[in-house]
Structure formats: C-alpha cells, structure tokens
C-alpha cells in the first residue's frame, strides 16, 4: 500500500491565505499567516482551497475580534444554550424489577415494573415535554399487569 504524501500548500491556497491575512493588524499578521499556512499541510489540493477560501471569508470577522477590547468582546458575547428540560424521573434496577423515581420529590417511587422495556417506555413518556402525546403517559400509568403499578 502506498504511503500518503504530505503536501505543501498549493499556489492558489497559499496566495488566498496571504490575501486573507493582509487585512489583519500588523502585529498579528505574520503569526496568523503562518498558522493558516500550517493548517494546509497534508490536505489534498481541493481541501486546501476549500480551507483557504474559508479563511478568506472569515478574515474581517477575525480582524474585528482582534481589534475589539477584551472587556467589550466579553460583554457582547451572549452564550445561548438550547432549551432542555431537566430529566425529572430516573429508572433504577432493583432485585424485584425496575422502578422509576421522581427526582423533585426526594426520590419518591412513581412506577414499578418487572419488565425493563416497559419501565424505559414509561420513563420516556414521563420525561417528555408537557403537552406532547399525553395519551402514551395515560396508557402506561397503570404499570405492567399484576406486578406493576403506581406506588
């Protein structure tokens, strides 16, 4: 099997990076140019060009980030997390079967089943967002036949 050759940056990729870094402040221009050129090593020609044009498309944003004072940059950043409802119920295996406990109510047992499948289906139904498919919760609230149930 042929050994993969490490390629130096091609002409167009190298010059695209050089054009992109011209807009950066003089103090950081050489550092970023060397860093972006180093990222091109080992990539194929098409990947080098794609990466170089990506650098070119984001060079003005990089310049703005470099020129912004540290306090102003930190103040403008708004960290956004996707809304996730915390899991309220958890399933635990016991000697007799599987039980679901309520985390908010100090670990109170909500559901018990001898079947792992039924316990996991009930757990999914309980942890689902409110108002979505409530028929499934009602379907599983009874537990698994003679062994399960609320408790």
C-alpha positions as CSV (number, residue, x, y, z in Angstrom):
1,X,0.0,0.0,0.0
2,X,1.4,3.4,-1.0
3,X,2.3,5.7,1.8
4,X,0.4,9.0,1.9
5,X,2.5,12.0,0.8
6,X,2.4,15.1,2.9
7,X,1.7,18.0,0.6
8,X,2.9,21.5,1.0
9,X,0.2,24.2,0.4
10,X,-0.5,24.7,-3.3
11,X,0.0,28.0,-5.1
12,X,-3.7,29.2,-5.1
13,X,-4.3,28.1,-1.5
14,X,-1.1,29.8,-0.2
15,X,-1.9,33.0,-2.0
16,X,-5.5,33.0,-0.9
17,X,-4.4,32.8,2.7
18,X,-1.9,35.6,2.1
19,X,-4.6,37.8,0.7
20,X,-6.9,37.0,3.6
21,X,-4.3,37.8,6.3
22,X,-3.5,41.2,4.7
23,X,-6.5,42.8,6.5
24,X,-5.2,41.7,9.9
25,X,-3.3,44.2,12.2
26,X,0.5,44.3,11.5
27,X,1.3,42.9,15.0
28,X,-0.6,39.7,14.4
29,X,-0.3,39.3,10.6
30,X,2.7,37.0,10.4
31,X,1.5,34.8,13.3
32,X,-1.9,34.2,11.7
33,X,-0.4,33.8,8.2
34,X,2.0,31.1,9.5
35,X,-0.8,29.4,11.4
36,X,-3.2,29.3,8.5
37,X,-0.5,28.0,6.1
38,X,0.4,25.3,8.6
39,X,-3.2,24.1,8.6
40,X,-2.9,23.5,4.8
41,X,-0.1,20.9,5.1
42,X,-1.2,17.4,4.5
43,X,-4.5,18.3,2.8
44,X,-5.4,17.4,-0.7
45,X,-5.5,20.3,-3.3
46,X,-9.3,20.6,-3.2
47,X,-9.4,20.6,0.6
48,X,-6.6,23.2,0.7
49,X,-8.6,25.5,-1.5
50,X,-11.8,25.0,0.5
51,X,-10.0,25.7,3.7
52,X,-8.2,28.8,2.3
53,X,-11.5,30.3,1.0
54,X,-13.0,29.6,4.4
55,X,-10.2,31.7,6.0
56,X,-10.7,34.4,3.4
57,X,-14.5,34.5,4.1
58,X,-13.8,35.0,7.8
59,X,-10.8,37.3,7.8
60,X,-12.8,40.5,8.5
61,X,-14.5,38.8,11.5
62,X,-11.1,37.8,12.8
63,X,-9.9,41.4,12.4
64,X,-12.8,42.7,14.3
65,X,-12.3,40.2,17.1
66,X,-8.6,41.0,17.3
67,X,-9.2,44.8,17.4
68,X,-12.0,44.7,20.0
69,X,-11.0,45.4,23.6
70,X,-11.2,42.3,25.8
71,X,-13.9,43.7,28.0
72,X,-16.1,44.8,25.1
73,X,-15.7,41.4,23.4
74,X,-16.7,39.6,26.5
75,X,-19.6,41.8,27.2
76,X,-21.1,41.4,23.7
77,X,-20.9,37.6,23.8
78,X,-24.2,36.0,24.6
79,X,-24.0,32.4,25.5
80,X,-27.1,30.6,24.3
81,X,-27.8,27.0,25.3
82,X,-30.6,25.0,23.6
83,X,-33.6,24.8,25.9
84,X,-33.6,21.4,27.6
85,X,-36.0,20.4,30.3
86,X,-34.1,18.6,33.0
87,X,-34.9,15.0,33.4
88,X,-37.3,14.7,36.3
89,X,-37.6,11.0,36.5
90,X,-34.9,8.3,36.6
91,X,-35.1,4.5,36.3
92,X,-33.3,2.2,38.7
93,X,-32.9,-1.5,38.7
94,X,-33.8,-3.4,41.9
95,X,-33.9,-7.0,42.9
96,X,-37.6,-7.3,42.1
97,X,-37.5,-5.3,38.8
98,X,-37.3,-1.7,37.6
99,X,-38.6,1.3,39.4
100,X,-38.9,4.9,38.4
101,X,-38.2,7.6,40.9
102,X,-39.1,11.3,41.0
103,X,-36.0,13.5,41.4
104,X,-38.0,16.5,42.6
105,X,-40.0,14.6,45.3
106,X,-36.9,13.3,47.2
107,X,-36.7,10.1,45.2
108,X,-40.3,9.0,45.6
109,X,-41.2,5.9,43.7
110,X,-43.6,6.7,40.9
111,X,-43.7,3.5,38.8
112,X,-42.6,-0.1,39.1
113,X,-42.3,-2.9,36.5
114,X,-40.7,-6.2,36.2
115,X,-40.1,-5.5,32.5
116,X,-37.1,-3.3,31.6
117,X,-38.8,-2.4,28.3
118,X,-42.0,-1.1,30.0
119,X,-40.0,0.8,32.6
120,X,-38.0,2.6,29.9
121,X,-41.1,3.4,27.8
122,X,-42.7,4.9,30.9
123,X,-39.6,6.8,31.7
124,X,-39.6,8.3,28.1
125,X,-43.2,9.2,28.5
126,X,-42.8,10.9,31.8
127,X,-39.7,12.9,30.8
128,X,-41.4,14.0,27.6
129,X,-42.3,17.7,27.3
130,X,-45.6,18.7,28.7
131,X,-48.5,18.7,26.3
132,X,-46.9,16.3,23.8
133,X,-48.6,13.0,23.3
134,X,-50.2,12.6,26.7
135,X,-52.1,9.5,25.6
136,X,-49.0,7.5,25.9
137,X,-48.5,8.5,29.6
138,X,-52.0,7.6,30.4
139,X,-51.5,4.3,28.6
140,X,-48.5,3.3,30.8
141,X,-49.6,4.8,34.1
142,X,-51.2,1.5,35.1
143,X,-47.9,-0.4,35.2
144,X,-47.3,-3.9,33.9
145,X,-50.2,-6.1,34.8
146,X,-50.3,-7.7,38.2
147,X,-46.7,-6.8,39.1
148,X,-46.6,-3.1,38.3
149,X,-48.4,0.0,39.2
150,X,-48.1,3.3,40.9
151,X,-46.7,3.1,44.3
